[in-house]
Amino acid sequence: MSDISQQLVDRVISARGKGEKLSISGRGSKSFLGREIQGEELSLAAHTGIVNYHPVELVMTARAGTPLTEIEAVLHEQGQRLSFEPPTFSGEASIGGTFACNLSGPGRPWNGSVRDMVLGIKLINGRGEHLNFGGQVMKNVAGYDVSRTQAGAMGSLGIMTEISFKVMPIPAETLTLVQEMDAPQAIKTMNLLAATPKPLTAACWLDNKLYLRLSGAASAVEDTVKQWQGNVVEDGNHFWWSLNEQKLDFFNGDSPLWRFSTKPTAEHFYPAGEWLIDWGGAQRWFRGDHDLQKLEADAIEANGQVSLFRGGDRRGEVFHRQSSASEILHKRLKDAFDPDRLFNSGRLYSWL
């Protein structure tokens, strides 16, 4: 355990006085996300440790640089877990970086996102002030929920030093079913099954196979297996782990990886391309060299957005363009938290 919060405050005050830009990072596992930026690196890798953990209350507080693997090991001893299933990226991911990038696993539509589980944070703003937001109970929301604005901000609004979040029990039983079908049929099936009162906790399509994960009470899981079609996957947990960590063959190679966030029922587009459909149809991965503006038009038609997740040219825009109203809101938040534009400027958008 190591608390370097005062060193971080001093570094921010110094950078502000000198007019320096800072490139904030956790443990570097997600440095491929966002646009390329310039600035002196400010790493939180040494700011580690679980500050508080109350298994009965299902709440933990940890410093931002704490590795996810360390947190998960402690939780596992108590029969608990991070329900948002964040990728660990070969064990290098930290809780702060995970929250900053708002990354959640295959159970996102059923178990909630990392943003949904955060209760409060400590944050160093662009003035060098170390502030507290939120708390350590679920019903602690008064006015604007500042904590959740940090989810997905990728360090552009401040330096998170501590995060309090909700944890959940490990399900009693988990099984995975697989059946053959094409993408359009899989999208229909996933949406149909998601509307039933069954213990479905993940649904993914890849290589003409639909994978369905069932988690919960043993009786409910086993009952559903008998009712639904498909074969039980011998090592289903390994499949979901490989999907979450992007270790499947689909993710191999250097071609750009695009992430679509759409309405689950959106029709399948570009059927001849390389696709992986996750989150019951709400998250769709697409491989290949394509034009962002063209993909944006298709995403809008599917009531969603698209971003360049990995690879490609990261000097230009990589995230779906914002409306003028949203752009104004983003800039106002930046002005409030980081008026001198010290933190990760341009990481999200060239204009931020």
VEXBA-394590 format. One record per residue (C-alpha): residue number from 1; residue in one letter; x, y, z. Coordinates in Angstrom, 1 decimal. Last residue first. Layout:
N
<r i="NUM" aa="a" east="X" north="Y" up="Z"/>
...
END
This chain:
352
<r i="352" aa="l" east="-11.4" north="19.3" up="-25.4"/>
<r i="351" aa="w" east="-11.4" north="20.4" up="-29.0"/>
<r i="350" aa="s" east="-9.3" north="17.6" up="-30.3"/>
<r i="349" aa="y" east="-11.6" north="15.1" up="-28.7"/>
<r i="348" aa="l" east="-11.2" north="12.4" up="-26.0"/>
<r i="347" aa="r" east="-7.4" north="12.6" up="-25.3"/>
<r i="346" aa="g" east="-7.2" north="16.2" up="-26.5"/>
<r i="345" aa="s" east="-6.1" north="17.6" up="-23.2"/>
<r i="344" aa="n" east="-5.1" north="14.8" up="-20.9"/>
<r i="343" aa="f" east="-5.1" north="17.0" up="-17.8"/>
<r i="342" aa="l" east="-3.7" north="20.5" up="-17.7"/>
<r i="341" aa="r" east="-6.4" north="22.5" up="-19.6"/>
<r i="340" aa="d" east="-6.0" north="25.6" up="-17.5"/>
<r i="339" aa="p" east="-9.7" north="25.5" up="-16.3"/>
<r i="338" aa="d" east="-9.6" north="21.8" up="-15.3"/>
<r i="337" aa="f" east="-12.7" north="20.9" up="-13.3"/>
<r i="336" aa="a" east="-15.1" north="23.7" up="-14.1"/>
<r i="335" aa="d" east="-13.7" north="24.6" up="-17.5"/>
<r i="334" aa="k" east="-13.6" north="21.0" up="-18.5"/>
<r i="333" aa="l" east="-17.3" north="20.6" up="-17.4"/>
<r i="332" aa="r" east="-18.2" north="23.6" up="-19.4"/>
<r i="331" aa="k" east="-16.4" north="22.3" up="-22.4"/>
<r i="330" aa="h" east="-18.2" north="18.9" up="-22.3"/>
<r i="329" aa="l" east="-21.6" north="20.8" up="-21.9"/>
<r i="328" aa="i" east="-20.8" north="22.9" up="-25.0"/>
<r i="327" aa="e" east="-19.9" north="19.8" up="-27.0"/>
<r i="326" aa="s" east="-23.1" north="18.1" up="-25.9"/>
<r i="325" aa="a" east="-25.2" north="21.1" up="-27.1"/>
<r i="324" aa="s" east="-23.3" north="21.1" up="-30.5"/>
<r i="323" aa="s" east="-23.9" north="17.4" up="-30.9"/>
<r i="322" aa="q" east="-20.9" north="15.2" up="-30.4"/>
<r i="321" aa="r" east="-18.7" north="13.4" up="-32.9"/>
<r i="320" aa="h" east="-18.3" north="9.6" up="-32.4"/>
<r i="319" aa="f" east="-14.8" north="9.0" up="-30.9"/>
<r i="318" aa="v" east="-11.5" north="8.6" up="-32.8"/>
<r i="317" aa="e" east="-10.9" north="12.1" up="-34.0"/>
<r i="316" aa="g" east="-7.5" north="12.6" up="-35.7"/>
<r i="315" aa="r" east="-4.0" north="11.7" up="-34.5"/>
<r i="314" aa="r" east="-5.1" north="8.2" up="-33.6"/>
<r i="313" aa="d" east="-4.8" north="6.7" up="-37.1"/>
<r i="312" aa="g" east="-5.8" north="3.0" up="-36.9"/>
<r i="311" aa="g" east="-5.4" north="0.7" up="-34.0"/>
<r i="310" aa="r" east="-7.8" north="0.1" up="-31.1"/>
<r i="309" aa="f" east="-11.2" north="1.4" up="-30.1"/>
<r i="308" aa="l" east="-12.1" north="3.6" up="-33.0"/>
<r i="307" aa="s" east="-15.6" north="4.8" up="-31.9"/>
<r i="306" aa="v" east="-19.2" north="4.3" up="-33.0"/>
<r i="305" aa="q" east="-22.5" north="5.6" up="-31.7"/>
<r i="304" aa="g" east="-26.1" north="4.4" up="-31.5"/>
<r i="303" aa="n" east="-29.6" north="4.7" up="-32.7"/>
<r i="302" aa="a" east="-29.0" north="2.1" up="-35.4"/>
<r i="301" aa="e" east="-29.2" north="4.9" up="-38.1"/>
<r i="300" aa="i" east="-26.8" north="6.9" up="-36.0"/>
<r i="299" aa="a" east="-24.3" north="4.0" up="-36.1"/>
<r i="298" aa="d" east="-24.6" north="3.8" up="-39.9"/>
<r i="297" aa="a" east="-23.9" north="7.5" up="-40.3"/>
<r i="296" aa="e" east="-21.0" north="7.3" up="-37.8"/>
<r i="295" aa="l" east="-19.5" north="4.4" up="-39.8"/>
<r i="294" aa="k" east="-19.3" north="6.7" up="-42.9"/>
<r i="293" aa="q" east="-17.8" north="9.5" up="-40.9"/>
<r i="292" aa="l" east="-15.2" north="7.1" up="-39.3"/>
<r i="291" aa="d" east="-13.9" north="5.8" up="-42.7"/>
<r i="290" aa="h" east="-13.0" north="2.2" up="-42.7"/>
<r i="289" aa="d" east="-10.0" north="-0.1" up="-42.5"/>
<r i="288" aa="g" east="-11.1" north="-3.4" up="-40.9"/>
<r i="287" aa="r" east="-12.6" north="-5.1" up="-37.8"/>
<r i="286" aa="f" east="-16.1" north="-4.6" up="-36.3"/>
<r i="285" aa="w" east="-17.1" north="-5.1" up="-32.7"/>
<r i="284" aa="r" east="-20.8" north="-4.7" up="-31.8"/>
<r i="283" aa="q" east="-22.2" north="-3.7" up="-28.4"/>
<r i="282" aa="a" east="-26.0" north="-3.6" up="-27.8"/>
<r i="281" aa="g" east="-26.8" north="-6.9" up="-29.5"/>
<r i="280" aa="g" east="-27.2" north="-9.0" up="-26.3"/>
<r i="279" aa="w" east="-24.2" north="-7.3" up="-24.8"/>
<r i="278" aa="d" east="-21.9" north="-8.7" up="-27.6"/>
<r i="277" aa="i" east="-21.8" north="-9.0" up="-31.4"/>
<r i="276" aa="l" east="-18.5" north="-9.9" up="-33.0"/>
<r i="275" aa="w" east="-18.2" north="-8.9" up="-36.6"/>
<r i="274" aa="e" east="-15.7" north="-9.3" up="-39.5"/>
<r i="273" aa="g" east="-17.5" north="-7.9" up="-42.6"/>
<r i="272" aa="a" east="-19.8" north="-9.6" up="-45.1"/>
<r i="271" aa="p" east="-23.0" north="-8.7" up="-43.2"/>
<r i="270" aa="y" east="-22.2" north="-4.9" up="-43.3"/>
<r i="269" aa="f" east="-25.2" north="-4.2" up="-41.1"/>
<r i="268" aa="h" east="-27.2" north="-6.4" up="-38.7"/>
<r i="267" aa="e" east="-30.5" north="-4.9" up="-37.7"/>
<r i="266" aa="a" east="-30.7" north="-2.8" up="-34.6"/>
<r i="265" aa="t" east="-32.6" north="-4.7" up="-31.8"/>
<r i="264" aa="p" east="-30.0" north="-4.1" up="-29.1"/>
<r i="263" aa="k" east="-29.9" north="-0.3" up="-29.6"/>
<r i="262" aa="t" east="-26.4" north="0.5" up="-30.6"/>
<r i="261" aa="s" east="-22.9" north="1.0" up="-29.2"/>
<r i="260" aa="f" east="-20.4" north="0.2" up="-32.0"/>
<r i="259" aa="r" east="-16.8" north="-0.4" up="-31.3"/>
<r i="258" aa="w" east="-14.3" north="-0.4" up="-34.1"/>
<r i="257" aa="l" east="-11.0" north="-2.4" up="-34.2"/>
<r i="256" aa="p" east="-8.5" north="-1.3" up="-36.8"/>
<r i="255" aa="s" east="-6.5" north="-4.0" up="-38.6"/>
<r i="254" aa="d" east="-3.3" north="-5.1" up="-36.8"/>
<r i="253" aa="g" east="-4.1" north="-8.7" up="-36.1"/>
<r i="252" aa="n" east="-5.8" north="-10.7" up="-33.3"/>
<r i="251" aa="f" east="-9.1" north="-9.6" up="-31.8"/>
<r i="250" aa="f" east="-11.2" north="-12.3" up="-33.6"/>
<r i="249" aa="d" east="-8.8" north="-15.0" up="-32.5"/>
<r i="248" aa="l" east="-10.2" north="-14.5" up="-28.9"/>
<r i="247" aa="k" east="-7.9" north="-12.9" up="-26.3"/>
<r i="246" aa="q" east="-9.8" north="-9.7" up="-26.0"/>
<r i="245" aa="e" east="-9.7" north="-9.8" up="-22.2"/>
<r i="244" aa="n" east="-13.5" north="-9.9" up="-22.0"/>
<r i="243" aa="l" east="-13.9" north="-12.4" up="-24.9"/>
<r i="242" aa="s" east="-11.2" north="-14.7" up="-23.5"/>
<r i="241" aa="w" east="-12.8" north="-14.5" up="-20.0"/>
<r i="240" aa="w" east="-16.2" north="-15.2" up="-21.5"/>
<r i="239" aa="f" east="-14.8" north="-18.3" up="-23.4"/>
<r i="238" aa="h" east="-12.9" north="-19.5" up="-20.3"/>
<r i="237" aa="n" east="-16.0" north="-19.4" up="-18.2"/>
<r i="236" aa="g" east="-17.8" north="-21.6" up="-20.7"/>
<r i="235" aa="d" east="-15.3" north="-24.5" up="-20.2"/>
<r i="234" aa="e" east="-17.5" north="-27.5" up="-21.3"/>
<r i="233" aa="v" east="-20.0" north="-25.4" up="-23.3"/>
<r i="232" aa="v" east="-23.5" north="-26.8" up="-22.6"/>
<r i="231" aa="n" east="-25.2" north="-27.5" up="-25.9"/>
<r i="230" aa="g" east="-28.1" north="-25.5" up="-27.3"/>
<r i="229" aa="q" east="-31.9" north="-25.0" up="-27.0"/>
<r i="228" aa="w" east="-33.5" north="-23.6" up="-23.9"/>
<r i="227" aa="q" east="-35.9" north="-25.4" up="-21.4"/>
<r i="226" aa="k" east="-33.5" north="-27.9" up="-19.8"/>
<r i="225" aa="v" east="-30.7" north="-25.2" up="-19.5"/>
<r i="224" aa="t" east="-33.3" north="-22.9" up="-17.9"/>
<r i="223" aa="d" east="-34.1" north="-25.4" up="-15.1"/>
<r i="222" aa="e" east="-30.4" north="-25.9" up="-14.5"/>
<r i="221" aa="v" east="-29.8" north="-22.1" up="-14.1"/>
<r i="220" aa="a" east="-32.8" north="-21.6" up="-11.9"/>
<r i="219" aa="s" east="-32.0" north="-24.5" up="-9.6"/>
<r i="218" aa="a" east="-28.4" north="-23.5" up="-9.2"/>
<r i="217" aa="a" east="-29.2" north="-20.0" up="-8.2"/>
<r i="216" aa="g" east="-27.6" north="-17.4" up="-10.4"/>
<r i="215" aa="s" east="-25.8" north="-17.3" up="-13.8"/>
<r i="214" aa="l" east="-26.7" north="-18.3" up="-17.3"/>
<r i="213" aa="r" east="-24.4" north="-17.4" up="-20.2"/>
<r i="212" aa="l" east="-25.6" north="-17.6" up="-23.8"/>
<r i="211" aa="y" east="-23.3" north="-18.0" up="-26.7"/>
<r i="210" aa="l" east="-24.6" north="-17.8" up="-30.3"/>
<r i="209" aa="k" east="-22.4" north="-19.3" up="-33.0"/>
<r i="208" aa="n" east="-22.1" north="-18.2" up="-36.6"/>
<r i="207" aa="d" east="-18.5" north="-17.2" up="-36.1"/>
<r i="206" aa="l" east="-19.3" north="-15.0" up="-33.1"/>
<r i="205" aa="w" east="-22.5" north="-14.0" up="-31.3"/>
<r i="204" aa="c" east="-22.7" north="-13.0" up="-27.6"/>
<r i="203" aa="a" east="-25.2" north="-13.1" up="-24.8"/>
<r i="202" aa="a" east="-24.4" north="-12.6" up="-21.1"/>
<r i="201" aa="t" east="-26.2" north="-12.7" up="-17.7"/>
<r i="200" aa="l" east="-29.4" north="-14.7" up="-18.5"/>
<r i="199" aa="p" east="-31.0" north="-16.0" up="-15.3"/>
<r i="198" aa="k" east="-34.5" north="-16.3" up="-16.8"/>
<r i="197" aa="p" east="-37.5" north="-14.0" up="-16.5"/>
<r i="196" aa="t" east="-37.8" north="-13.6" up="-20.4"/>
<r i="195" aa="a" east="-37.1" north="-10.3" up="-22.2"/>
<r i="194" aa="a" east="-33.4" north="-11.2" up="-22.7"/>
<r i="193" aa="l" east="-34.5" north="-14.4" up="-24.5"/>
<r i="192" aa="l" east="-36.3" north="-12.5" up="-27.3"/>
<r i="191" aa="n" east="-33.5" north="-9.9" up="-27.6"/>
<r i="190" aa="m" east="-30.8" north="-12.6" up="-27.9"/>
<r i="189" aa="t" east="-32.9" north="-14.6" up="-30.3"/>
<r i="188" aa="k" east="-33.6" north="-11.7" up="-32.7"/>
<r i="187" aa="i" east="-29.9" north="-10.7" up="-32.7"/>
<r i="186" aa="a" east="-28.8" north="-14.3" up="-33.2"/>
<r i="185" aa="q" east="-31.2" north="-14.7" up="-36.2"/>
<r i="184" aa="p" east="-29.6" north="-11.7" up="-37.9"/>
<r i="183" aa="a" east="-26.1" north="-12.9" up="-37.0"/>
<r i="182" aa="d" east="-26.4" north="-16.5" up="-38.3"/>
<r i="181" aa="m" east="-27.1" north="-19.5" up="-36.2"/>
<r i="180" aa="e" east="-25.4" north="-22.4" up="-34.4"/>
<r i="179" aa="q" east="-26.0" north="-23.0" up="-30.7"/>
<r i="178" aa="v" east="-24.0" north="-22.5" up="-27.5"/>
<r i="177" aa="l" east="-25.0" north="-22.7" up="-23.9"/>
<r i="176" aa="t" east="-22.9" north="-21.4" up="-21.0"/>
<r i="175" aa="l" east="-23.3" north="-22.4" up="-17.3"/>
<r i="174" aa="t" east="-22.8" north="-20.4" up="-14.0"/>
<r i="173" aa="e" east="-23.8" north="-21.5" up="-10.5"/>
<r i="172" aa="a" east="-24.0" north="-19.9" up="-7.1"/>
<r i="171" aa="p" east="-23.3" north="-16.4" up="-8.4"/>
<r i="170" aa="i" east="-20.4" north="-14.6" up="-6.8"/>
<r i="169" aa="p" east="-21.8" north="-11.9" up="-4.4"/>
<r i="168" aa="m" east="-21.7" north="-8.2" up="-5.4"/>
<r i="167" aa="v" east="-19.4" north="-5.2" up="-5.0"/>
<r i="166" aa="k" east="-20.3" north="-1.5" up="-4.8"/>
<r i="165" aa="f" east="-17.7" north="1.2" up="-5.3"/>
<r i="164" aa="s" east="-15.6" north="3.8" up="-3.5"/>
<r i="163" aa="i" east="-12.8" north="5.3" up="-5.6"/>
<r i="162" aa="e" east="-9.7" north="7.0" up="-4.4"/>
<r i="161" aa="t" east="-7.1" north="9.2" up="-6.1"/>
<r i="160" aa="m" east="-9.0" north="10.3" up="-9.2"/>
<r i="159" aa="i" east="-6.9" north="12.9" up="-11.1"/>
<r i="158" aa="g" east="-9.0" north="15.5" up="-12.9"/>
<r i="157" aa="l" east="-11.5" north="16.2" up="-15.7"/>
<r i="156" aa="s" east="-9.6" north="14.8" up="-18.8"/>
<r i="155" aa="g" east="-8.5" north="11.6" up="-17.0"/>
<r i="154" aa="m" east="-10.3" north="9.3" up="-19.5"/>
<r i="153" aa="a" east="-13.7" north="11.1" up="-19.1"/>
<r i="152" aa="g" east="-15.3" north="7.7" up="-19.5"/>
<r i="151" aa="a" east="-16.6" north="7.6" up="-15.9"/>
<r i="150" aa="q" east="-15.5" north="10.9" up="-14.3"/>
<r i="149" aa="t" east="-19.0" north="12.4" up="-14.7"/>
<r i="148" aa="r" east="-20.2" north="9.6" up="-12.4"/>
<r i="147" aa="s" east="-18.5" north="11.0" up="-9.4"/>
<r i="146" aa="v" east="-19.9" north="14.5" up="-9.9"/>
<r i="145" aa="d" east="-23.5" north="13.4" up="-9.4"/>
<r i="144" aa="y" east="-25.2" north="16.8" up="-9.6"/>
<r i="143" aa="g" east="-27.5" north="17.5" up="-6.7"/>
<r i="142" aa="a" east="-27.4" north="15.3" up="-3.6"/>
<r i="141" aa="v" east="-26.9" north="11.6" up="-4.2"/>
<r i="140" aa="n" east="-25.9" north="9.4" up="-1.3"/>
<r i="139" aa="k" east="-28.4" north="6.6" up="-1.5"/>
<r i="138" aa="m" east="-25.9" north="3.8" up="-2.5"/>
<r i="137" aa="v" east="-23.6" north="4.2" up="0.5"/>
<r i="136" aa="q" east="-19.9" north="5.0" up="0.6"/>
<r i="135" aa="g" east="-19.9" north="8.6" up="-0.3"/>
<r i="134" aa="g" east="-20.3" north="11.1" up="-3.2"/>
<r i="133" aa="f" east="-17.5" north="13.6" up="-4.0"/>
<r i="132" aa="n" east="-14.4" north="14.5" up="-2.0"/>
<r i="131" aa="l" east="-11.9" north="17.1" up="-3.2"/>
<r i="130" aa="h" east="-8.1" north="17.5" up="-3.3"/>
<r i="129" aa="e" east="-7.5" north="21.0" up="-4.7"/>
<r i="128" aa="g" east="-4.6" north="21.3" up="-7.1"/>
<r i="127" aa="r" east="-6.3" north="24.0" up="-9.2"/>
<r i="126" aa="g" east="-6.8" north="21.5" up="-12.1"/>
<r i="125" aa="n" east="-8.8" north="19.1" up="-9.8"/>
<r i="124" aa="i" east="-7.5" north="16.4" up="-7.6"/>
<r i="123" aa="l" east="-10.4" north="13.9" up="-7.0"/>
<r i="122" aa="k" east="-11.6" north="11.6" up="-4.2"/>
<r i="121" aa="i" east="-14.4" north="9.4" up="-5.4"/>
<r i="120" aa="g" east="-17.9" north="8.2" up="-4.5"/>
<r i="119" aa="l" east="-20.5" north="5.4" up="-4.9"/>
<r i="118" aa="v" east="-19.4" north="3.9" up="-8.2"/>
<r i="117" aa="m" east="-21.4" north="0.8" up="-9.2"/>
<r i="116" aa="d" east="-23.4" north="2.2" up="-12.1"/>
<r i="115" aa="r" east="-20.4" north="3.8" up="-13.7"/>
<r i="114" aa="v" east="-18.6" north="0.4" up="-13.6"/>
<r i="113" aa="s" east="-21.6" north="-0.8" up="-15.7"/>
<r i="112" aa="g" east="-24.7" north="-2.8" up="-14.7"/>
<r i="111" aa="n" east="-25.3" north="-6.5" up="-14.1"/>
<r i="110" aa="w" east="-27.7" north="-7.3" up="-16.9"/>
<r i="109" aa="p" east="-26.8" north="-5.0" up="-19.8"/>
<r i="108" aa="r" east="-23.1" north="-5.1" up="-18.7"/>
<r i="107" aa="g" east="-22.7" north="-8.8" up="-18.3"/>
<r i="106" aa="p" east="-20.1" north="-9.1" up="-21.1"/>
<r i="105" aa="g" east="-17.6" north="-6.8" up="-19.4"/>
<r i="104" aa="s" east="-17.3" north="-3.2" up="-18.4"/>
<r i="103" aa="l" east="-14.9" north="-0.4" up="-19.3"/>
<r i="102" aa="n" east="-15.7" north="3.2" up="-18.3"/>
<r i="101" aa="c" east="-12.3" north="4.5" up="-19.4"/>
<r i="100" aa="a" east="-11.7" north="6.5" up="-16.2"/>
<r i="99" aa="f" east="-13.3" north="3.7" up="-14.1"/>
<r i="98" aa="t" east="-11.0" north="1.1" up="-15.5"/>
<r i="97" aa="g" east="-8.0" north="3.4" up="-15.2"/>
<r i="96" aa="g" east="-8.8" north="4.0" up="-11.5"/>
<r i="95" aa="i" east="-9.4" north="0.3" up="-10.7"/>
<r i="94" aa="s" east="-6.1" north="-0.6" up="-12.3"/>
<r i="93" aa="a" east="-5.4" north="-2.8" up="-15.3"/>
<r i="92" aa="e" east="-2.1" north="-4.6" up="-15.6"/>
<r i="91" aa="g" east="-3.2" north="-8.2" up="-15.0"/>
<r i="90" aa="s" east="-3.0" north="-9.3" up="-18.6"/>
<r i="89" aa="f" east="-5.5" north="-6.6" up="-19.7"/>
<r i="88" aa="t" east="-7.7" north="-6.9" up="-16.5"/>
<r i="87" aa="p" east="-11.0" north="-6.5" up="-18.3"/>
<r i="86" aa="p" east="-13.8" north="-5.2" up="-16.0"/>
<r i="85" aa="e" east="-16.5" north="-7.6" up="-15.0"/>
<r i="84" aa="f" east="-19.2" north="-5.1" up="-14.0"/>
<r i="83" aa="s" east="-20.1" north="-7.4" up="-11.0"/>
<r i="82" aa="l" east="-16.8" north="-6.9" up="-9.4"/>
<r i="81" aa="r" east="-16.7" north="-10.0" up="-7.2"/>
<r i="80" aa="q" east="-17.7" north="-11.6" up="-3.8"/>
<r i="79" aa="g" east="-17.3" north="-14.9" up="-2.1"/>
<r i="78" aa="q" east="-15.3" north="-13.3" up="0.7"/>
<r i="77" aa="e" east="-11.9" north="-14.7" up="-0.4"/>
<r i="76" aa="h" east="-12.9" north="-13.8" up="-4.0"/>
<r i="75" aa="l" east="-13.2" north="-10.1" up="-3.0"/>
<r i="74" aa="v" east="-9.5" north="-10.0" up="-1.8"/>
<r i="73" aa="a" east="-8.3" north="-11.7" up="-5.1"/>
<r i="72" aa="e" east="-10.5" north="-9.4" up="-7.2"/>
<r i="71" aa="i" east="-9.0" north="-6.3" up="-5.7"/>
<r i="70" aa="e" east="-5.4" north="-7.5" up="-6.2"/>
<r i="69" aa="t" east="-6.2" north="-8.5" up="-9.8"/>
<r i="68" aa="l" east="-7.8" north="-5.1" up="-10.4"/>
<r i="67" aa="p" east="-4.5" north="-3.5" up="-9.7"/>
<r i="66" aa="t" east="-4.6" north="-0.5" up="-7.2"/>
<r i="65" aa="g" east="-3.6" north="2.7" up="-8.9"/>
<r i="64" aa="a" east="-6.8" north="4.5" up="-8.0"/>
<r i="63" aa="r" east="-6.7" north="3.9" up="-4.3"/>
<r i="62" aa="a" east="-9.4" north="1.6" up="-3.1"/>
<r i="61" aa="t" east="-12.7" north="1.8" up="-1.3"/>
<r i="60" aa="m" east="-15.0" north="-1.3" up="-1.1"/>
<r i="59" aa="v" east="-18.7" north="-1.7" up="-0.4"/>
<r i="58" aa="l" east="-20.9" north="-4.8" up="-0.2"/>
<r i="57" aa="e" east="-22.2" north="-3.8" up="3.3"/>
<r i="56" aa="v" east="-21.4" north="-7.2" up="4.8"/>
<r i="55" aa="p" east="-18.1" north="-7.3" up="2.9"/>
<r i="54" aa="h" east="-17.0" north="-4.0" up="4.3"/>
<r i="53" aa="y" east="-13.7" north="-3.0" up="2.6"/>
<r i="52" aa="n" east="-11.7" north="0.1" up="3.3"/>
<r i="51" aa="v" east="-8.5" north="1.7" up="2.0"/>
<r i="50" aa="i" east="-7.4" north="-1.1" up="-0.4"/>
<r i="49" aa="g" east="-4.0" north="-0.1" up="-1.6"/>
<r i="48" aa="t" east="-2.1" north="1.7" up="-4.4"/>
<r i="47" aa="h" east="-0.8" north="5.1" up="-5.5"/>
<r i="46" aa="a" east="2.4" north="3.8" up="-7.2"/>
<r i="45" aa="a" east="0.8" north="3.2" up="-10.6"/>
<r i="44" aa="l" east="-0.8" north="6.7" up="-10.5"/>
<r i="43" aa="s" east="1.4" north="7.9" up="-13.3"/>
<r i="42" aa="l" east="1.9" north="11.5" up="-14.4"/>
<r i="41" aa="e" east="3.5" north="11.6" up="-17.8"/>
<r i="40" aa="e" east="4.5" north="15.0" up="-19.0"/>
<r i="39" aa="g" east="2.4" north="16.1" up="-22.0"/>
<r i="38" aa="q" east="1.4" north="15.3" up="-25.5"/>
<r i="37" aa="i" east="-1.7" north="13.5" up="-26.8"/>
<r i="36" aa="e" east="-2.6" north="10.7" up="-29.2"/>
<r i="35" aa="r" east="-6.3" north="10.2" up="-29.3"/>
<r i="34" aa="g" east="-8.3" north="7.7" up="-27.3"/>
<r i="33" aa="l" east="-7.5" north="4.2" up="-26.1"/>
<r i="32" aa="f" east="-4.1" north="2.6" up="-26.8"/>
<r i="31" aa="s" east="-2.8" north="3.6" up="-23.4"/>
<r i="30" aa="k" east="-5.2" north="1.1" up="-21.8"/>
<r i="29" aa="s" east="-2.8" north="-1.0" up="-19.8"/>
<r i="28" aa="g" east="-0.6" north="1.9" up="-18.8"/>
<r i="27" aa="r" east="-0.7" north="1.4" up="-15.0"/>
<r i="26" aa="g" east="-2.8" north="4.4" up="-14.3"/>
<r i="25" aa="s" east="-2.2" north="7.3" up="-16.6"/>
<r i="24" aa="i" east="-2.4" north="11.1" up="-16.6"/>
<r i="23" aa="s" east="-0.6" north="13.0" up="-19.4"/>
<r i="22" aa="l" east="0.1" north="16.5" up="-17.9"/>
<r i="21" aa="k" east="0.5" north="19.7" up="-19.7"/>
<r i="20" aa="e" east="2.8" north="22.4" up="-18.3"/>
<r i="19" aa="g" east="1.9" north="26.1" up="-17.7"/>
<r i="18" aa="k" east="4.7" north="26.4" up="-15.2"/>
<r i="17" aa="g" east="2.5" north="27.3" up="-12.3"/>
<r i="16" aa="r" east="-0.1" north="24.8" up="-13.3"/>
<r i="15" aa="a" east="2.5" north="22.1" up="-13.5"/>
<r i="14" aa="s" east="3.8" north="22.9" up="-10.0"/>
<r i="13" aa="i" east="0.3" north="22.8" up="-8.5"/>
<r i="12" aa="v" east="-0.4" north="19.5" up="-10.3"/>
<r i="11" aa="r" east="2.9" north="18.0" up="-9.1"/>
<r i="10" aa="d" east="2.2" north="19.1" up="-5.5"/>
<r i="9" aa="v" east="-1.2" north="17.5" up="-5.5"/>
<r i="8" aa="l" east="0.2" north="14.3" up="-6.9"/>
<r i="7" aa="q" east="2.9" north="14.2" up="-4.3"/>
<r i="6" aa="q" east="0.2" north="14.8" up="-1.6"/>
<r i="5" aa="s" east="-1.8" north="11.8" up="-3.0"/>
<r i="4" aa="i" east="1.2" north="9.4" up="-2.9"/>
<r i="3" aa="d" east="-0.4" north="6.9" up="-0.6"/>
<r i="2" aa="s" east="1.2" north="3.5" up="-0.9"/>
<r i="1" aa="m" east="0.0" north="0.0" up="0.0"/>
END
